[in-house]
Amino acid sequence: MVASEKRYAPSGTEGTGSESGSVHHYHQHEHGHDHEHSVRSDHDLHPEQTHRRRGIKGVYYNPVVQVWLLGFVCFMCPGLFNALNGLGGGGQLHTDTSANANSALYATFAVAAFFAGSINNVLGSRLTLLLGSVGYALYIASYLVINIHPNVDGFVIAMGSILGVCAGLLWTAQGSLMLAYPTESQKGKFIAIFWSVFNLGGVVGASVSLAENFHSKVLSNGTYIVFLTLTVIGVLIPLLMADPNKMRRSDGSKVTSPRHPSWKSEFWGLWVALRTDRYIILLFPMFFASNWFYTWQFNDFNGALFNIRTRSLNNLVYWLSQIIGSVSIGFLLDQRALSRRLRAFSGWCVLLVMVFLVHIWSYFYQKGYTRESLETTPKIDIFDSEYPARVMLYICCGLLDSMWQTCAYWFMGAMSNDPAKLAHFTGFYKSIQSAGAAGIWRADAVGIPFMSIFISTWVLLVAGLIFALPMIHMRVKDYTDMDDLR
């Protein structure tokens, strides 16, 4: 952490998120910035000395504790959704219903997430988080229903559509809170904490699935019931979280919640966010690729090649590797001995190496099977000789996923500290991510060749990195501009 970054970070928290506020502050920065700093009181310069809470309140209002609670919401809801999805086909023998449900889910997600930043700013992050989590319980319940009544594919697809809207709300609220609570030097750490707790949901879900189905050929009703119970608990956690209006960062600076303007003003804010920070557009290809690879990994590799208990074990190690990946890349991105620009470029290089490592390795397996050949090929079991190498590849897939998502959040966090602006950024992220996912899940449902899906995954990941590079060069700095704080 360079001195200039450390000096400006505490003051980067009082933004209104409005265009007029940004313009006004810009002129202050240009013409009166030095004078403004010269007249600050000791209270302004050392807010941590006058707003530090003690005892139980101090623990409860600690930003790290709130990020842990946020992580547990996603542990119970999207984490268990991931555990179910990661089995390939939602644990069903045939993956068509799951693929169509995912396509419907991400299609509605893409639309909902685009405007979810505005909804989050009006309803508040806690209520938005609560509403978003409900959809996960409905979706998991639909798989219990189809396991009991096999001919209700349409019901699962309808619940997927509802979940898409809810997920847009949940992930936008999550991104706004996760990026607003840390100081500049803590963003990588907070993202890593969240991602680790969130992925424990996948680990726990996969462990339940493995234990319940070690001797089964299909997922049992008991597995779905356990998933549903845990998800309902997750729906209630936002009620226990602190009001962001009462939160302060570890340096004492106030976390400013967005104002509550008219809906029209907030929709205008989407355009303002794009117009005032056009470099976010260069991250759009990275966003688009960020869920594309799940289709090949979950359905066309794990779901296609392995039996149910092996799929469950693969799912377990996949989400465990996500925790390792997010912690390791978060550690790199928060190295104080390195400048912020160097950390950004280092993260980019790690992603580039991982993309080519995973996909060169995967290619040698993918060229050996097709949709047609699987009809006569026995499924791979845990005890088969070809299993160890393939599960090692799947572990690397998990590492790449968590590193990619963590870097995407970190890059956005390096562009602004304002919760309202970050809500729009994360809305863009989830909207574009989901648009890509909707297309590739539908392609899988209609039987596009495995190799075509695999190659498209590889190409999109490389393209995302290429487009992100100029954004890192032009936008990530070794200090926080005053304009970036609004």
C-alpha positions in Angstrom: 0.0 0.0 0.0 1.5 3.3 -1.1 1.2 6.3 1.1 -1.1 8.2 -1.2 -3.6 5.4 -1.4 -3.6 5.0 2.4 -4.1 8.8 2.9 -7.2 9.1 0.6 -8.9 5.9 1.5 -10.7 7.0 4.7 -12.2 10.0 3.0 -13.7 7.9 0.2 -16.9 7.0 1.9 -19.2 9.9 2.0 -20.4 9.9 -1.6 -24.0 10.5 -2.5 -23.8 8.6 -5.8 -25.5 11.5 -7.6 -24.1 13.0 -10.7 -24.5 16.5 -9.3 -22.6 15.5 -6.2 -19.8 14.2 -8.3 -19.6 17.3 -10.4 -19.7 19.6 -7.4 -17.0 17.5 -5.7 -14.9 17.5 -8.8 -14.8 21.3 -8.7 -13.9 21.3 -5.1 -11.1 19.0 -5.9 -9.8 21.1 -8.7 -10.1 24.5 -7.1 -10.4 24.2 -3.4 -9.1 20.8 -2.4 -6.0 21.9 -0.5 -8.0 24.5 1.4 -10.7 22.0 2.3 -8.1 19.7 3.8 -6.4 22.5 5.7 -9.6 23.4 7.6 -10.7 19.9 8.6 -11.1 19.3 12.3 -9.4 16.7 14.3 -12.7 14.9 14.4 -12.8 14.6 10.6 -9.2 13.5 10.4 -9.5 10.8 13.1 -13.2 9.7 13.0 -12.2 6.3 14.4 -11.4 7.9 17.8 -15.0 9.3 18.2 -17.2 6.6 16.7 -15.7 3.4 18.0 -18.3 1.1 19.6 -17.5 -1.1 22.6 -18.7 -4.5 23.9 -21.3 -6.5 22.1 -22.4 -3.6 19.9 -18.8 -3.2 18.8 -18.7 -6.8 17.7 -22.1 -6.7 16.0 -21.4 -3.5 14.1 -17.9 -4.7 13.0 -17.8 -4.8 9.2 -16.1 -8.2 9.3 -18.9 -9.7 11.3 -21.5 -8.2 8.9 -19.6 -9.7 5.9 -19.6 -13.0 7.7 -23.4 -12.7 8.1 -23.7 -11.8 4.4 -21.6 -14.8 3.6 -24.0 -17.1 5.6 -27.0 -15.7 3.6 -25.3 -16.8 0.5 -24.0 -20.0 2.2 -27.6 -21.1 2.8 -29.2 -19.9 -0.5 -27.0 -19.6 -3.6 -24.3 -21.8 -1.9 -26.8 -24.7 -1.7 -28.1 -23.9 -5.1 -24.6 -24.3 -6.4 -24.2 -27.6 -4.6 -27.4 -28.8 -6.3 -26.5 -27.4 -9.7 -22.9 -28.7 -9.4 -24.1 -32.3 -9.3 -25.1 -31.9 -13.0 -28.8 -31.9 -13.8 -29.7 -30.9 -10.3 -29.0 -34.4 -9.2 -31.5 -35.9 -11.8 -30.6 -38.7 -14.2 -31.5 -36.5 -17.2 -30.1 -33.0 -17.4 -32.6 -31.5 -19.9 -35.0 -30.1 -17.3 -32.2 -28.6 -15.3 -30.6 -27.0 -18.4 -33.9 -25.4 -19.4 -34.6 -24.2 -15.9 -31.2 -22.6 -15.7 -31.7 -21.0 -19.1 -35.0 -19.5 -17.8 -33.3 -18.5 -14.5 -30.5 -16.6 -16.2 -32.7 -15.0 -18.8 -34.9 -13.4 -16.1 -31.7 -12.8 -14.0 -30.2 -10.8 -16.8 -33.2 -8.4 -16.9 -33.7 -8.2 -13.2 -30.0 -7.6 -12.3 -29.8 -4.7 -14.8 -32.2 -2.7 -12.7 -31.5 -4.4 -9.3 -29.1 -1.6 -8.4 -31.9 0.9 -8.5 -34.2 -1.4 -6.6 -31.6 -1.9 -3.9 -31.1 1.8 -3.5 -34.8 2.4 -3.0 -35.7 -0.6 -0.8 -32.4 -0.9 1.1 -29.9 -3.7 1.1 -31.4 -5.8 3.9 -34.9 -5.9 2.4 -33.5 -6.5 -1.1 -31.4 -9.4 0.3 -34.4 -10.9 2.1 -36.6 -10.8 -1.0 -33.8 -12.2 -3.1 -33.2 -15.2 -0.9 -36.8 -16.4 -1.0 -36.4 -17.5 -4.7 -33.7 -20.1 -3.7 -36.1 -21.9 -1.3 -38.8 -22.0 -4.0 -36.3 -23.4 -6.6 -35.0 -26.1 -4.4 -38.5 -27.1 -3.4 -39.3 -27.6 -7.1 -36.7 -30.3 -7.3 -38.2 -32.1 -4.4 -41.5 -31.9 -6.2 -40.1 -33.3 -9.5 -38.4 -36.1 -7.6 -41.8 -37.1 -6.2 -43.8 -36.3 -9.4 -41.5 -36.8 -12.4 -43.8 -35.1 -15.0 -43.8 -31.5 -13.7 -40.9 -30.2 -15.7 -42.8 -26.9 -16.3 -43.0 -26.2 -12.6 -39.2 -26.5 -12.2 -38.7 -24.2 -15.2 -41.3 -21.7 -13.8 -39.5 -21.7 -10.4 -36.2 -21.1 -12.3 -37.7 -18.0 -13.8 -38.8 -16.7 -10.4 -35.4 -17.4 -9.0 -33.8 -15.4 -11.7 -35.6 -12.2 -10.5 -34.8 -13.0 -6.9 -31.2 -13.8 -7.6 -30.8 -10.4 -9.4 -31.9 -8.7 -6.2 -29.8 -10.8 -3.8 -26.5 -10.5 -5.7 -26.8 -6.8 -6.3 -27.5 -6.2 -2.6 -24.6 -8.5 -1.7 -22.2 -6.8 -4.0 -23.1 -3.3 -2.8 -22.6 -4.3 0.9 -19.4 -6.4 0.4 -17.7 -3.6 -1.5 -18.9 -0.7 0.7 -17.9 -2.1 4.1 -14.1 -2.5 3.7 -11.5 0.2 3.5 -9.3 0.4 0.4 -6.7 -2.0 1.9 -9.3 -4.5 3.0 -11.2 -5.1 -0.2 -9.4 -8.3 -1.2 -9.7 -9.6 2.4 -13.4 -9.0 2.6 -14.1 -10.5 -0.8 -12.1 -13.6 0.2 -14.0 -13.9 3.5 -17.3 -13.7 1.8 -16.3 -16.0 -1.0 -15.0 -18.6 1.5 -18.1 -18.6 3.7 -20.4 -18.6 0.6 -18.6 -21.6 -0.9 -19.0 -23.5 2.4 -22.6 -23.8 1.3 -21.4 -25.8 -1.7 -19.1 -27.9 0.5 -21.9 -28.7 3.1 -24.4 -29.4 0.3 -22.0 -31.7 -1.5 -21.1 -33.5 1.7 -24.8 -34.1 2.5 -25.3 -35.3 -1.1 -22.3 -37.7 -0.9 -23.4 -39.1 2.5 -27.0 -39.5 1.5 -26.4 -41.0 -1.9 -23.2 -43.0 -1.7 -25.1 -46.2 -2.6 -27.8 -44.6 -4.8 -28.2 -43.9 -8.5 -30.4 -40.9 -8.1 -30.6 -38.1 -5.5 -32.9 -39.0 -2.6 -35.9 -37.0 -1.3 -34.1 -36.6 2.0 -31.2 -34.7 0.3 -33.7 -32.2 -1.2 -35.5 -31.8 2.2 -32.2 -31.0 4.0 -31.3 -28.5 1.3 -34.7 -26.8 1.5 -34.6 -26.6 5.4 -31.2 -24.9 5.3 -32.3 -22.5 2.6 -35.3 -21.4 4.6 -32.9 -20.6 7.5 -30.9 -18.5 5.1 -33.9 -16.5 4.2 -34.2 -15.3 7.8 -30.6 -14.2 8.3 -31.0 -10.7 6.6 -33.4 -9.9 9.5 -30.4 -10.2 11.9 -28.0 -8.0 9.9 -27.2 -4.4 10.9 -28.6 -1.3 9.3 -25.9 -0.1 6.8 -26.8 3.5 7.9 -25.3 2.7 11.4 -22.1 1.1 10.1 -18.6 2.5 10.1 -15.5 1.0 8.5 -12.5 -0.1 10.5 -10.9 3.3 10.0 -13.9 5.1 11.5 -15.2 6.4 8.2 -19.0 6.2 7.7 -20.6 3.8 5.3 -23.0 6.0 3.4 -26.2 4.3 2.3 -27.7 5.6 -0.9 -30.4 8.3 -0.6 -34.0 7.3 -1.5 -34.9 9.3 -4.6 -37.7 8.6 -7.1 -37.6 5.5 -9.2 -37.1 7.7 -12.3 -34.0 9.3 -10.7 -32.5 5.9 -9.8 -33.0 4.5 -13.3 -31.2 7.6 -14.6 -28.4 6.6 -12.2 -27.7 3.6 -14.4 -26.9 5.9 -17.3 -24.9 8.2 -15.0 -22.8 5.3 -13.7 -22.0 4.3 -17.3 -21.4 7.9 -18.5 -19.1 8.9 -15.5 -17.1 5.7 -15.6 -17.0 4.4 -19.1 -14.1 2.0 -18.4 -16.6 -0.4 -16.7 -17.6 -1.3 -20.3 -14.2 -3.0 -20.7 -15.1 -5.4 -18.0 -18.3 -6.5 -19.7 -16.7 -9.3 -21.6 -15.2 -10.6 -18.3 -18.6 -10.4 -16.8 -20.2 -12.3 -19.7 -17.7 -15.1 -19.4 -18.0 -15.4 -15.6 -20.9 -18.0 -15.6 -20.5 -19.4 -19.1 -18.0 -22.1 -17.9 -20.4 -23.6 -15.4 -22.4 -25.4 -18.2 -19.4 -27.4 -19.5 -18.0 -28.0 -16.0 -21.3 -29.1 -14.3 -23.3 -30.8 -17.1 -20.9 -31.7 -19.8 -18.0 -32.9 -17.7 -19.2 -33.8 -14.2 -22.8 -34.7 -15.2 -21.8 -36.5 -18.4 -18.9 -38.7 -17.3 -19.5 -39.7 -13.6 -22.1 -41.6 -11.6 -24.1 -39.9 -8.8 -21.8 -40.6 -5.9 -18.7 -39.6 -7.9 -20.5 -36.4 -9.0 -21.2 -35.7 -5.3 -17.5 -36.2 -4.4 -16.4 -34.0 -7.4 -18.9 -31.4 -6.2 -17.4 -31.5 -2.7 -13.8 -31.0 -3.8 -14.9 -28.3 -6.4 -16.4 -26.0 -3.7 -13.5 -26.7 -1.3 -11.1 -25.6 -4.0 -13.1 -22.4 -4.4 -12.4 -21.5 -0.8 -8.7 -22.0 -1.4 -8.8 -20.1 -4.6 -10.6 -17.1 -3.2 -8.4 -16.8 -0.1 -5.2 -17.1 -2.1 -6.1 -14.6 -4.8 -7.5 -12.2 -2.1 -4.2 -12.5 -0.2 -2.3 -11.5 -3.3 -4.7 -8.6 -4.1 -4.2 -7.1 -0.6 -0.4 -7.3 -0.4 0.5 -4.0 1.2 4.1 -4.4 0.0 2.9 -4.1 -3.6 1.4 -1.1 -5.3 -2.3 -1.4 -6.2 -1.5 -1.4 -9.9 1.0 -4.2 -9.5 -1.5 -6.2 -7.5 -4.1 -5.7 -10.3 -1.7 -6.8 -13.0 -0.5 -9.8 -10.9 -4.1 -10.9 -10.4 -4.7 -10.7 -14.2 -1.6 -12.8 -14.9 -2.7 -15.5 -12.4 -6.0 -15.7 -14.3 -4.3 -16.0 -17.6 -2.2 -18.9 -16.5 -5.1 -20.6 -14.9 -7.3 -20.3 -17.9 -4.8 -21.9 -20.2 -3.8 -24.6 -17.7 -7.4 -25.7 -17.1 -8.4 -25.6 -20.7 -5.4 -27.3 -22.3 -5.7 -30.1 -19.8 -9.5 -30.3 -20.3 -9.1 -30.5 -24.1 -7.4 -33.8 -23.9 -10.4 -35.3 -22.1 -13.1 -33.5 -24.1 -11.8 -34.8 -27.5 -12.4 -38.3 -26.2 -16.2 -38.2 -25.9 -19.3 -36.8 -27.5 -23.0 -36.8 -26.6 -23.5 -39.8 -28.8 -20.7 -41.8 -27.4 -21.9 -41.4 -23.8 -25.0 -43.5 -24.6 -22.8 -46.7 -24.7 -20.1 -45.6 -22.2 -20.3 -46.6 -18.6 -20.1 -43.9 -16.0 -16.8 -43.3 -14.2 -16.8 -44.3 -10.5 -14.7 -43.1 -7.6 -12.6 -46.3 -7.6 -11.9 -46.4 -11.3 -8.3 -45.9 -12.4 -9.0 -42.9 -14.7 -10.8 -41.0 -11.8 -7.8 -39.3 -9.9 -6.5 -37.3 -12.9 -10.0 -36.1 -13.7 -10.9 -35.0 -10.2 -7.6 -33.1 -10.1 -8.7 -31.2 -13.2 -12.1 -30.5 -11.5 -10.3 -29.0 -8.5 -8.4 -26.7 -10.9 -11.7 -25.7 -12.4 -12.9 -24.7 -8.9 -9.8 -22.7 -8.3 -10.2 -20.8 -11.6 -13.9 -20.0 -10.9 -13.2 -18.4 -7.5 -10.2 -16.5 -8.7 -12.1 -15.1 -11.6 -15.1 -14.0 -9.5 -12.8 -12.5 -6.8 -10.8 -10.5 -9.3 -13.9 -9.2 -11.1 -15.2 -7.9 -7.7 -11.8 -6.4 -6.8 -11.5 -4.6 -10.2 -15.0 -3.1 -9.6 -14.1 -2.1 -6.1 -10.9 -0.4 -7.3 -13.1 1.9 -9.4 -15.3 3.4 -6.7 -16.1 3.4 -3.0 -19.7 4.8 -3.4 -22.3 2.2 -2.4 -24.9 3.5 -5.0 -22.4 3.4 -7.8 -21.2 -0.1 -6.7 -24.8 -1.3 -6.7 -25.1 -0.3 -10.3 -21.7 -1.9 -11.1 -22.7 -5.2 -9.5 -26.0 -5.0 -11.2 -24.3 -4.7 -14.6 -22.0 -7.6 -13.6 -24.8 -10.0 -12.7 -27.0 -8.9 -15.6 -24.3 -9.5 -18.3 -23.1 -12.6 -16.5 -26.6 -14.0 -16.6 -27.3 -13.1 -20.2 -24.3 -15.3 -21.1 -25.4 -18.1 -18.8 -28.9 -18.1 -20.2 -27.6 -18.6 -23.7 -25.2 -21.4 -23.0 -27.6 -23.3 -20.7 -30.1 -23.2 -23.5 -27.5 -24.3 -26.0 -26.7 -27.3 -23.8 -30.4 -28.2 -23.5 -30.9 -28.4 -27.3 -27.8 -30.6 -27.7 -25.0 -28.4 -29.0 -21.9 -30.6 -29.2 -19.7 -30.7 -26.1 -16.7 -29.6 -28.0 -18.4 -26.5 -29.3 -19.5 -25.5 -25.7 -15.9 -26.2 -24.5 -14.2 -24.1 -27.2 -16.6 -21.2 -26.7 -15.8 -21.3 -22.9 -12.1 -21.1 -23.5 -12.4 -18.3 -26.1 -14.7 -16.1 -24.0 -12.4 -16.4 -20.9 -9.4 -15.3 -23.0 -11.4 -12.4 -24.5 -12.5 -11.3 -21.1 -8.9 -10.9 -20.0 -7.9 -9.1 -23.1 -10.6 -6.5 -22.7 -9.9 -6.1 -19.0 -6.2 -5.3 -19.5 -6.6 -1.7 -20.8 -9.1 -1.0 -18.0 -6.5 -2.1 -15.5 -3.9 0.0 -17.2 -6.0 3.2 -17.5 -8.3 3.0 -14.4 -6.5 1.2 -11.6 -4.2 3.7 -9.8 -1.9 3.6 -6.8 -4.1 6.1 -5.0 -7.8 6.9 -4.8 -8.8 10.0 -6.8 -11.3 12.2 -5.0 -13.7 11.8 -8.0 -13.6 8.0 -7.6 -15.0 8.4 -4.1 -18.3 9.8 -5.2 
